[in-house]
Amino acid sequence: MRYAYALTGALLLGGTAASLALQNPATAQIAQNEPGAISAAAPRAGAPMSFADMVAKLQPAVVNISTTQKVTVQQQANPFAGTPFGDLFGQFGGGGGGAPVTREGQSLGSGFLISADGYVVTNNHVIAPAAKGATVESITVTLQDRKEYKAKLIGRDPTSDLAVLKITSPTPLPFVKLGDSTRARVGDWVVAIGQPFGLGGTVTAGIVSAVHRSTGQPGPFDTFIQTDAAINQGNSGGPMFNLNGEVIGINSQIYSQSGGNIGIGFAIPATEAKPILATLMKGESVKRGYLGVGIQRVNDDIAGALGLPKDQGEIIGRVEPGGPGAKAGLRSGDVVVAINGEAVTPDRTLSSLVANAAPGSTIKLDIIRDGKRQSVNAVVSTRPSDDQLKVLNGEGEDDDGLPDDDSGAQATPGSSSLGISVQPLTPQIARSIGVDSTVQGVVVAGVDPSSDAGQKLKRGDVISSVNSQPVRTGADVARIVAAAKAAGRPSVLLNLTRGRQTSGFLAVKIK
């Protein structure tokens, strides 16, 4: 996935309120997309001949956003230092003894005004430092009439990739309102307005290609409106309008291997953005619910291994010790199928449902454990920041730390049926492969490249359980795999740990 915003200069990188149309009661200014103001200008529904009149009303509320940034770059040490050529080559950027230098950079993106007194919506990544060591020095908002304003950052929310800016003008500013994105349907016409590649106001049109589109990103906000309206670098933060002139999405990302438009763009749904923007406009931070569990979607393989319908619920791969989930009695291997009676589906994920719960509130989770449905109650806490979550989850190493002597590997009938050989996980092996000392199970010593396991597992992977049953020896694996095979299951579900990465579940087909 690529963010749809443009970076230039030294950075060289690369987008619960009923209405957010705030206006000063003392002014008579109305939204550019008020029903009475836009209906006569809107193209005939279903067969637009031209978007020109509608765009003429909406475009003044769309702005260009640019930032100036300072980037600290670590120079490479002069490889010729201490030689007769050291002084010569030190003149050409290789000197400085590796001392850091500061350079300037810029970023470009789009946004739109949502109030006559100057509140501007955009993507967080448009106004955020674009590289490690970078700091944002200033933010400039440029209107269609080329008037420039220095903007103040009111609030930002990296999790949802939204930000609110404020500019001050002596006169009321044109603005637009956010609409109801839940009414958007696949096939509806949409118009995107933004500033691609810093070219100035650019209008593109297309249709809604998909709603509730997941892009596979972690976190509670992975539901987008997909469109084939051309969205390119610099469009990030700009509005997506329906034919009533309502903002139904905030253009955010594109799918592209080249960086240019290929007809797959994504916008944050306006209905999901409204309560977040309302909080940011107050200068407050967004608080979300947190359960303290690692989760995976129940794909076809996992569903087959557990004997569950596909796309039903999400499976818990890890329970944070002392977290809300652990206190509620949740276990690794539980499948959560509903929260407060609302089904967990690919469109309404466990992350999003929990995130929408107020910290401190109690939620009811319907789970499937050992094939039986039951309910537990959990008191959610406050979701940590994305940076804190990365620290909690940790990052694994890909190196194979297994000893070369595999004489202890057990190629039992069960493990052979999976195409693997295993051996008990000892403290010595755990240290060598870099897994936590609390992890228990068997370690994969070899895989058959022609098997399904050969495509998914590698030496050094630790299997803690098979079909939710703990395994400590190859015989344990053999017994459980044989039982699954006798029951007609096509695969078994492994609880897997690789290095210091968070453990998760993986379905492996039986040979």
Phi and psi in degrees as a GROMACS rama.xvg file:
@    title "Ramachandran Plot"
@    xaxis  label "Phi"
@    yaxis  label "Psi"
@TYPE xy
-122.597  136.426  ARG-2
-72.5782  140.164  TYR-3
-93.3317  66.2399  ALA-4
-140.96  157.855  TYR-5
-105.181  141.478  ALA-6
-123.968  137.593  LEU-7
-131.879  175.808  THR-8
77.2436  -146.743  GLY-9
-71.9797  -15.221  ALA-10
-71.3939  -47.7274  LEU-11
50.587  49.3998  LEU-12
-120.698  143.282  LEU-13
-100.462  152.665  ALA-17
-71.2612  -31.6155  ALA-18
-152.801  143.989  SER-19
-106.25  11.1058  LEU-20
-80.6394  80.8054  ALA-21
-76.277  141.415  LEU-22
-145.016  152.566  GLN-23
-78.0322  119.557  ASN-24
-56.2031  -23.6005  PRO-25
-75.6594  -12.2509  ALA-26
-108.673  159.296  THR-27
-99.4595  10.6558  ALA-28
-63.2092  135.755  GLN-29
-118.276  160.758  ILE-30
-63.6575  144.693  ALA-31
-63.3957  -21.2758  GLN-32
-113.79  28.9586  ASN-33
-58.9624  143.314  GLU-34
-50.5286  -43.5452  PRO-35
-68.5126  -28.1017  GLY-36
-83.7041  -22.4793  ALA-37
-110.253  -23.3082  ILE-38
-60.5177  -40.2699  SER-39
-71.2889  -25.6095  ALA-40
-90.9514  -15.4947  ALA-41
-70.5662  144.479  ALA-42
-63.7083  155.72  PRO-43
-59.263  125.436  ARG-44
-57.0157  132.686  ALA-45
88.5572  -21.826  GLY-46
-146.876  66.0572  ALA-47
-66.8178  130.277  PRO-48
-89.1573  -31.5341  MET-49
-161.901  145.687  SER-50
-99.5853  5.03688  PHE-51
-59.9597  -48.5181  ALA-52
-65.23  -39.9154  ASP-53
-64.6278  -44.9971  MET-54
-63.047  -37.2947  VAL-55
-60.5579  -31.9783  ALA-56
-78.4508  -34.0046  LYS-57
-90.1256  -34.0782  LEU-58
-60.3067  -33.1406  GLN-59
-59.7777  -21.2879  PRO-60
-87.0571  -6.9238  ALA-61
-95.1421  135.711  VAL-62
-126.676  160.403  VAL-63
-95.046  139.385  ASN-64
-123.193  127.635  ILE-65
-130.909  150.126  SER-66
-126.723  150.963  THR-67
-108.776  136.044  THR-68
-132.698  150.859  GLN-69
-106.334  127.608  LYS-70
-119.168  123.101  VAL-71
-91.5171  119.67  THR-72
-115.267  130.901  VAL-73
-82.3116  117.436  GLN-74
-75.6697  149.065  GLN-75
-74.3731  143.034  GLN-76
-66.7105  148.854  ALA-77
-66.4157  114.115  ASN-78
-68.3789  -14.0423  PRO-79
-101.939  9.06304  PHE-80
-58.8056  137.025  ALA-81
86.443  0.131714  GLY-82
-111.206  169.254  THR-83
-60.711  -18.3852  PRO-84
-96.5669  1.3961  PHE-85
-57.9951  -46.9322  GLY-86
-66.3727  -37.0501  ASP-87
-64.6705  -52.8444  LEU-88
-75.0821  -16.679  PHE-89
-68.1704  -16.0831  GLY-90
-80.1007  -10.543  GLN-91
-114.655  40.6553  PHE-92
83.7834  -3.57947  GLY-93
-97.8125  -0.0829508  GLY-94
-94.5884  -155.058  GLY-95
85.7459  -0.449009  GLY-96
59.0585  26.9711  GLY-97
80.1335  12.7683  GLY-98
-70.1279  141.793  ALA-99
-70.1127  148.65  PRO-100
-126.596  154.68  VAL-101
-108.343  130.184  THR-102
-125.376  164.817  ARG-103
-100.581  149.455  GLU-104
-146.888  168.726  GLY-105
-137.004  155.979  GLN-106
-131.238  151.014  SER-107
-129.596  141.39  LEU-108
-160.952  -166.373  GLY-109
-127.016  170.223  SER-110
-167.58  -176.989  GLY-111
-153.704  147.496  PHE-112
-79.3542  135.493  LEU-113
-118.135  6.97267  ILE-114
-155.484  154.485  SER-115
-68.9579  -20.2363  ALA-116
-95.5179  12.8787  ASP-117
104.77  17.4212  GLY-118
-78.8522  133.478  TYR-119
-123.399  134.015  VAL-120
-101.578  139.581  VAL-121
-155.082  -176.581  THR-122
-84.9755  147.274  ASN-123
-60.4324  -39.7738  ASN-124
-68.6551  -15.8644  HIS-125
-70.194  -35.5637  VAL-126
-110.504  5.96536  ILE-127
-88.9912  156.905  ALA-128
-54.6706  130.601  PRO-129
-93.2279  0.58579  ALA-130
-157.694  159.265  ALA-131
-62.7249  132.182  LYS-132
88.9823  1.14889  GLY-133
-95.2802  149.021  ALA-134
-132.234  142.304  THR-135
-85.7994  121.384  VAL-136
-88.387  -39.7247  GLU-137
-157.913  157.155  SER-138
-126.081  129.941  ILE-139
-119.937  132.427  THR-140
-110.076  127.327  VAL-141
-117.283  124.967  THR-142
-83.649  173.547  LEU-143
-61.9798  -31.8673  GLN-144
-81.9928  11.1773  ASP-145
73.5804  9.07308  ARG-146
-73.4664  135.775  LYS-147
-110.022  142.669  GLU-148
-134.972  137.619  TYR-149
-76.7174  130.184  LYS-150
-104.669  147.608  ALA-151
-104.32  133.984  LYS-152
-78.4892  115.564  LEU-153
-86.9052  -42.2895  ILE-154
-168.596  154.823  GLY-155
-144.659  149.639  ARG-156
-138.125  93.7858  ASP-157
-58.9208  -31.1292  PRO-158
-61.9834  -43.8266  THR-159
-94.5657  -5.34273  SER-160
61.9835  44.4462  ASP-161
-123.494  151.14  LEU-162
-148.887  152.658  ALA-163
-124.453  129.293  VAL-164
-113.647  167.621  LEU-165
-138.597  129.386  LYS-166
-119.14  157.506  ILE-167
-118.455  126.362  THR-168
-129.316  144.507  SER-169
-70.0605  -16.2086  PRO-170
-123.948  156.165  THR-171
-59.4419  145.964  PRO-172
-106.529  150.607  LEU-173
-68.3347  143.683  PRO-174
-149.146  167.155  PHE-175
-130.468  163.84  VAL-176
-109.821  153.006  LYS-177
-83.0784  137.733  LEU-178
-103.092  -162.678  GLY-179
-99.8565  101.279  ASP-180
-75.6973  -14.2005  SER-181
-69.1779  -15.8441  THR-182
-90.525  -4.31262  ARG-183
-68.2814  137.684  ALA-184
-123.896  150.218  ARG-185
-60.2972  128.598  VAL-186
103.267  -12.6984  GLY-187
-66.1196  143.645  ASP-188
-69.2908  142.271  TRP-189
-139.008  154.256  VAL-190
-126.222  128.942  VAL-191
-109.749  133.961  ALA-192
-124.817  132.882  ILE-193
-168.184  -161.746  GLY-194
-128.064  61.9412  GLN-195
-63.64  135.047  PRO-196
56.5388  21.1228  PHE-197
69.8141  21.0514  GLY-198
-79.1505  -12.441  LEU-199
103.213  -176.745  GLY-200
-54.8264  122.709  GLY-201
-133.076  135.643  THR-202
-115.859  131.956  VAL-203
-131.685  154.032  THR-204
-130.009  153.526  ALA-205
-170.576  -154.006  GLY-206
-128.072  166.342  ILE-207
-73.8342  116.806  VAL-208
-85.5867  -31.4894  SER-209
-163.704  152.093  ALA-210
-117.402  159.214  VAL-211
56.392  36.3436  HIS-212
-79.1911  124.798  ARG-213
-96.0721  136.701  SER-214
-104.724  4.06824  THR-215
84.3248  12.0667  GLY-216
-84.8269  147.678  GLN-217
-72.5513  160.871  PRO-218
106.495  174.279  GLY-219
-82.3984  -7.00067  PRO-220
-120.905  77.1749  PHE-221
-129.389  46.3848  ASP-222
-129.939  115.487  THR-223
-127.505  161.673  PHE-224
-90.9736  125.188  ILE-225
-98.2593  141.188  GLN-226
-141.085  156.334  THR-227
-100.379  3.40627  ASP-228
-61.1429  133.979  ALA-229
-60.8892  120.773  ALA-230
-126.208  125.715  ILE-231
-127.952  -179.888  ASN-232
-59.9934  128.384  GLN-233
105.619  -15.1163  GLY-234
-79.6694  -14.6347  ASN-235
-54.4842  134.334  SER-236
89.5922  -10.2031  GLY-237
-79.8292  164.077  GLY-238
-87.8536  150.7  PRO-239
-111.902  120.713  MET-240
-104.033  147.538  PHE-241
-90.344  -177.708  ASN-242
-75.2905  -5.91144  LEU-243
-90.2065  2.61448  ASN-244
80.2704  12.0364  GLY-245
-87.8125  142.466  GLU-246
-78.1836  111.447  VAL-247
-105.17  -7.42488  ILE-248
-159.159  158.814  GLY-249
-115.727  109.505  ILE-250
-58.0118  130.464  ASN-251
-132.286  -44.9668  SER-252
-143.063  162.85  GLN-253
-133.365  153.82  ILE-254
-102.678  118.594  TYR-255
-161.887  139.56  SER-256
-89.34  -17.4462  GLN-257
-105.316  -15.0995  SER-258
97.1941  -10.5316  GLY-259
-102.867  172.976  GLY-260
-72.1289  132.614  ASN-261
-126.161  17.9821  ILE-262
87.7279  16.2596  GLY-263
-129.306  96.7329  ILE-264
-123.142  159.618  GLY-265
-132.348  139.513  PHE-266
-127.506  142.424  ALA-267
-72.3616  124.793  ILE-268
-60.0822  134.817  PRO-269
-61.7385  -37.3945  ALA-270
-63.6616  -36.0678  THR-271
-74.013  -29.6022  GLU-272
-77.0975  -29.3429  ALA-273
-53.3359  -55.6362  LYS-274
-64.2827  -31.4385  PRO-275
-67.794  -45.625  ILE-276
-65.2054  -37.4869  LEU-277
-61.2314  -39.3068  ALA-278
-68.3705  -43.9731  THR-279
-64.7395  -36.3226  LEU-280
-64.4054  -23.8058  MET-281
-82.9738  -2.74451  LYS-282
79.3788  15.9978  GLY-283
-101.817  158.203  GLU-284
-89.6567  152.011  SER-285
-82.592  125.853  VAL-286
-103.63  132.863  LYS-287
-129.336  156.213  ARG-288
-73.9168  154.903  GLY-289
-144.622  133.148  TYR-290
-106.004  -20.6884  LEU-291
74.4217  42.0653  GLY-292
-135.16  151.902  VAL-293
-96.6637  135.676  GLY-294
-129.774  159.142  ILE-295
-138.236  150.23  GLN-296
-74.4497  149.211  ARG-297
-86.0408  93.2939  VAL-298
-80.5472  -176.15  ASN-299
-60.8572  -41.5458  ASP-300
-65.6221  -45.5521  ASP-301
-65.72  -41.3721  ILE-302
-60.779  -40.4561  ALA-303
-65.6  -38.4092  GLY-304
-68.1204  -32.4801  ALA-305
-95.8214  -7.32018  LEU-306
70.5795  34.7125  GLY-307
-111.102  157.47  LEU-308
-64.0556  149.531  PRO-309
-69.8278  154.875  LYS-310
59.1843  28.8267  ASP-311
-113.065  106.893  GLN-312
76.6756  -177.116  GLY-313
-134.834  147.122  GLU-314
-98.6167  139.142  ILE-315
-85.5708  120.053  ILE-316
-95.6713  -26.7967  GLY-317
-148.006  141.288  ARG-318
-118.49  120.164  VAL-319
-68.0646  122.9  GLU-320
-57.3756  131.199  PRO-321
78.1762  -1.10594  GLY-322
-81.0498  174.557  GLY-323
-57.683  -38.8472  PRO-324
-65.3319  -42.5166  GLY-325
-64.2547  -41.3447  ALA-326
-65.5596  -28.0022  LYS-327
-82.3627  -7.39101  ALA-328
91.42  12.8256  GLY-329
-68.2484  148.205  LEU-330
-127.842  155.795  ARG-331
-61.405  130.532  SER-332
102.697  -14.6649  GLY-333
-65.8897  141.265  ASP-334
-107.851  115.49  VAL-335
-87.3955  119.857  VAL-336
-108.068  -15.4823  VAL-337
-158.742  149.035  ALA-338
-123.577  120.878  ILE-339
50.4588  38.7276  ASN-340
84.6647  -7.74866  GLY-341
-94.4722  126.448  GLU-342
-65.2962  140.661  ALA-343
-86.0843  116.682  VAL-344
-134.332  172.092  THR-345
-59.2621  -26.1614  PRO-346
-83.568  -31.2723  ASP-347
-124.746  90.4589  ARG-348
-79.1399  163.091  THR-349
-59.7146  -41.4638  LEU-350
-58.9868  -46.2192  SER-351
-69.1461  -38.7283  SER-352
-65.868  -42.0142  LEU-353
-69.9693  -40.0002  VAL-354
-61.4068  -32.2354  ALA-355
-77.8921  -9.91689  ASN-356
-79.4268  138.949  ALA-357
-70.239  133.535  ALA-358
-54.2607  134.074  PRO-359
94.2747  -11.6976  GLY-360
-84.3248  161.449  SER-361
-102.677  130.8  THR-362
-119.054  149.903  ILE-363
-101.432  125.544  LYS-364
-109.915  124.859  LEU-365
-92.1831  123.15  ASP-366
-127.146  159.054  ILE-367
-113.454  120.566  ILE-368
-130.357  124.196  ARG-369
54.2663  37.8729  ASP-370
81.0523  -0.959804  GLY-371
-115.884  141.069  LYS-372
-88.0987  135.307  ARG-373
-151.344  172.768  GLN-374
-125.231  145.785  SER-375
-135.864  153.792  VAL-376
-109.083  139.906  ASN-377
-135.123  139.555  ALA-378
-95.4765  112.216  VAL-379
-76.6219  148.863  VAL-380
-105.602  -170.262  SER-381
-87.3053  129.622  THR-382
-65.7671  128.261  ARG-383
-65.283  167.624  PRO-384
-68.4615  164.16  SER-385
-59.7989  -39.4233  ASP-386
-65.1814  -40.2612  ASP-387
-65.9071  -37.0252  GLN-388
-66.0227  -35.9951  LEU-389
-62.7682  -39.3571  LYS-390
-66.7335  -41.6774  VAL-391
-64.487  -39.2268  LEU-392
-76.6416  -30.6458  ASN-393
73.4438  169.375  GLY-394
-129.624  137.566  GLU-395
-92.4048  166.85  GLY-396
-104.725  145.201  GLU-397
-93.9057  -5.33405  ASP-398
-67.9003  143.736  ASP-399
-87.8357  108.033  ASP-400
-98.7367  12.6829  GLY-401
-67.7441  143.501  LEU-402
-60.5863  150.614  PRO-403
-69.1856  -25.4633  ASP-404
-80.0318  104.921  ASP-405
-101.662  24.3164  ASP-406
-63.1247  -20.6328  SER-407
-87.0274  -1.01927  GLY-408
-65.1739  139.742  ALA-409
-111.879  106.95  GLN-410
-91.9701  69.6139  ALA-411
-75.5534  164.127  THR-412
-55.8218  -38.056  PRO-413
-66.8967  -46.7523  GLY-414
-69.7505  -32.0429  SER-415
-64.4926  -33.7333  SER-416
-65.9731  -19.3507  SER-417
-97.1486  -13.2206  LEU-418
85.5348  29.2916  GLY-419
-136.238  158.147  ILE-420
-118.687  141.775  SER-421
-132.42  163.712  VAL-422
-145.671  156.111  GLN-423
-59.5848  143.927  PRO-424
-83.495  113.031  LEU-425
-99.384  161.283  THR-426
-56.3062  -36.942  PRO-427
-64.0792  -45.1589  GLN-428
-66.6809  -38.6759  ILE-429
-58.5025  -42.6741  ALA-430
-64.9562  -40.5954  ARG-431
-70.1682  -30.8207  SER-432
-97.4443  -0.410246  ILE-433
77.8298  28.0732  GLY-434
-97.7696  158.173  VAL-435
-63.8409  147.251  ASP-436
-66.77  -16.7515  SER-437
-82.6956  -12.5971  THR-438
-73.357  136.157  VAL-439
-126.852  152.867  GLN-440
150.692  -153.314  GLY-441
-118.958  149.863  VAL-442
-107.15  138.609  VAL-443
-75.5634  120.927  VAL-444
-99.7796  -20.0124  ALA-445
-164.328  153.569  GLY-446
-134.061  148.737  VAL-447
-86.9842  112.915  ASP-448
-62.3042  -18.0801  PRO-449
-85.8874  -6.85825  SER-450
-92.7711  168.031  SER-451
-62.9548  -38.3468  ASP-452
-62.2533  -32.9376  ALA-453
-63.4717  -23.5825  GLY-454
-88.5815  -12.6624  GLN-455
-121.252  -29.6965  LYS-456
-109.566  164.643  LEU-457
-148.818  163.724  LYS-458
-53.4993  136.691  ARG-459
97.8215  -13.4064  GLY-460
-67.7764  141.008  ASP-461
-108.641  126.819  VAL-462
-102.533  115.773  ILE-463
-91.1204  -31.0289  SER-464
-152.059  155.815  SER-465
-125.7  123.315  VAL-466
50.9705  44.5626  ASN-467
68.7384  9.40352  SER-468
-106.021  126.68  GLN-469
-59.2781  142.486  PRO-470
-125.963  137.877  VAL-471
-127.268  -14.7375  ARG-472
-139.371  167.33  THR-473
-62.3897  -32.1486  GLY-474
-63.8103  -36.4173  ALA-475
-61.1598  -44.6287  ASP-476
-61.092  -45.823  VAL-477
-59.7163  -43.4738  ALA-478
-63.7164  -44.6035  ARG-479
-71.4937  -40.2517  ILE-480
-64.2177  -40.5481  VAL-481
-62.6662  -40.397  ALA-482
-65.4005  -39.8208  ALA-483
-65.8561  -40.1962  ALA-484
-64.7461  -41.06  LYS-485
-66.1387  -29.512  ALA-486
-82.6259  -0.576095  ALA-487
81.8726  15.4047  GLY-488
-75.1903  135.434  ARG-489
-77.8691  -18.066  PRO-490
-152.531  169.537  SER-491
-123.916  156.761  VAL-492
-103.718  120.217  LEU-493
-102.53  135.853  LEU-494
-92.3605  113.157  ASN-495
-116.629  141.12  LEU-496
-125.453  132.167  THR-497
-126.317  111.808  ARG-498
60.2233  -134.378  GLY-499
-99.5768  11.7946  ARG-500
-71.619  157.654  GLN-501
-62.7315  137.403  THR-502
-69.1279  155.568  SER-503
-152.794  -176.387  GLY-504
-110.575  145.605  PHE-505
-143.79  127.071  LEU-506
-89.1426  130.83  ALA-507
-124.235  130.536  VAL-508
-71.8401  143.909  LYS-509
-83.3529  133.458  ILE-510
